Amino acid sequence: MEFLCLAPTHSFSTNPKSTKNISIDHTSTTGRIMKMYQNMRGSTVRPSALPLKMSRIVSVPDISAPVVNVPAILPEVDPGELIVNKPTGGDRDELFQYLVDILAAPVYDVAIESPLELADKLSARLGVNFYIKREDKQSVFSFKLRGAYNMMSNLSKEELDKGVITASAGNHAQGVALAGRRLGCVATIVMPETTPQIKVDAVKALGGNVILHGETFDEAQTHALQLSENGGITYIPPFDAPAIIKGQGTIGTEINRQLKDIHAVFVPVGGGGLIAGVAAFFKQIAPNTKIIGVEPTGAASMTLSLYEGHRVKLENVDTFADGVAVALVGEYTFAKCQELIDGMVLVGNDGISSAIKDVYDEGRNILETSGALAIAGASAYCEFYKIKNENIVAIASGANMDFSKLHKVTELAGLGSGKEALLATFVIEQPGSFKKFVGLVGSNISELTYRFTSERKNALILYRVDVDEKSDLEELIGKMNSSDMNTLNLSHSELAVDHLKHLVGGSANINDEIFCEFTFPEKAGALSKFLDVFSPRWNITLCRYRDQGEINASVLVGFQIPQSEIDEFKNKADELGYPYEFDNFNEAFNLVVAE
Ligand SMILES: Cc1ncc(COP(=O)(O)O)c(C=O)c1O
């Protein structure tokens, strides 16, 4: 087996992939557009068609570190490929104290010992014994009550009488509210104003005192920390405190009781509390079991921090797996990961979605996106390394799925499993060509968009096809290309899945048209605020938005902006504060809209 390798040594394996640089052909149309935008944006142009869409690192607020760019190696990592951490060991006495405190943690006042279930279908498909630790079965549908309760039950009566406070838009909020109710203390939870009502209601139903503040999690957190300081109220962090880590570590004790001879335990990583606790237990009791963290490629803050050898903050965090959408991992949690874990694997949103489907197929349960992350990572790892006959454990960490997100999950699930593909084919615009196209593709089309446009000689058809095997897809693409129907596989382009198939029809032939994907806070008034900044200064030529059931929404916008005004545009966009990316250099985008 060959593994990619993380810091502290920065030594990499001889895997040729690890040294491959991304090169851009500046003579192609896409390359020319990329070059133009490279000039516009400095050096942060993201080449399209990377296997995985990576987060960018921007800065570290609390440590003096330079701004670092995503190392060229990381975009080359395949889903499931292990990025090895060389554990540094850590202080034995401190680790022993972790072990003692994990074993003594009183979490069973509020938590159950969750079942460890053999997933029959996944096991048969992968050729391993695939076990799922069902933390979604807790009363608040996630593991987060363990850490919160452990920390709060250690507070003095005076501290409890003053109440506790935290900031969270998700599962931690429910854990703190439940622990507060059980301990008879007022639990105040500051949530961003963008928090979906269902989550606000869930916290209130558990007796939590909700304050809605700010557009982002950072603003809510700053407010909560201020209230905590002003009122001398204990702040309960979501992951970065030893008591939280130890509470989550109780999951490790249960897994170890429930199963022996485990090859690897896969743990979803947000801020790192869960993996730090599980690793602190396992690495002292069953050190041969690998502890492997799983992150989405768009929220890889632990992977990149381990790579750099210190914590780094991500500029953009993909919120599809909202429970793990963390820009900066914790200090304690990072230290424990450096000391103990075996490595990280990354998966795309399509892989997470297909893991949700796998769990649904097993027993008709629906996990939330972060909740299925470890299952996605474990499956991808087993497939990548062709692991057979081993005991594999993945923690299903939560089931608080936003119902409105299901449509995106179902769209991505087929693509993630490789059982469906999203393809784009050019057909020569002449009578009979559409019929010829259908004849070639066959009857396995599940969705199709076709629109004649007089601007092109060739018409573009975007469509989804069912495929049994990867080789069937390759064969189909080969067959189309050799019949003069140029075909591209867009299955891994989220831009295509989210927006482009709704925009088939091509360019409106507008001069100086640029396209950006903005991340809007999912909040009333966000669009008006956006328009106040850009309109009527520039023509808005296109806008596509759809609620994805997340705190943020991806909105595709076209503008008519002459090159000489691009800097002014960038200043205004930066002031607005909604993260954005230029899309003109995206291959899929050019195909459908720009060219
Ligand atoms: C469902 C779910 N899974 C995983 C995580 C990640 O946990 P941690 O932040 O301790 O890494 C969270 C965090 O809230 C979560 O809600």
The ligand as a MOL file (V3000), in Angstrom:
LIG
                    3D

  0  0  0     0  0            999 V3000
M  V30 BEGIN CTAB
M  V30 COUNTS 16 16 0 0 0
M  V30 BEGIN ATOM
M  V30 1 C -23.2800 15.1310 13.1920 0
M  V30 2 C -21.9130 15.5930 13.5360 0
M  V30 3 N -20.8690 14.8400 13.1690 0
M  V30 4 C -19.6060 15.1950 13.4330 0
M  V30 5 C -19.3160 16.3600 14.0970 0
M  V30 6 C -17.8790 16.7340 14.3330 0
M  V30 7 O -17.5030 16.7150 15.6770 0
M  V30 8 P -16.2130 17.4960 16.1550 0
M  V30 9 O -16.4870 18.9610 16.0110 0
M  V30 10 O -16.0560 17.0970 17.5730 0
M  V30 11 O -15.0950 17.0750 15.2890 0
M  V30 12 C -20.3740 17.1780 14.5320 0
M  V30 13 C -20.1160 18.4180 15.2510 0
M  V30 14 O -20.9920 19.1420 15.6550 0
M  V30 15 C -21.7040 16.7920 14.2290 0
M  V30 16 O -22.7460 17.5420 14.6030 0
M  V30 END ATOM
M  V30 BEGIN BOND
M  V30 1 1 1 2
M  V30 2 1 2 3
M  V30 3 2 2 15
M  V30 4 2 3 4
M  V30 5 1 4 5
M  V30 6 1 5 6
M  V30 7 2 5 12
M  V30 8 1 6 7
M  V30 9 1 7 8
M  V30 10 2 8 9
M  V30 11 1 8 10
M  V30 12 1 8 11
M  V30 13 1 12 13
M  V30 14 1 12 15
M  V30 15 2 13 14
M  V30 16 1 15 16
M  V30 END BOND
M  V30 END CTAB
M  END
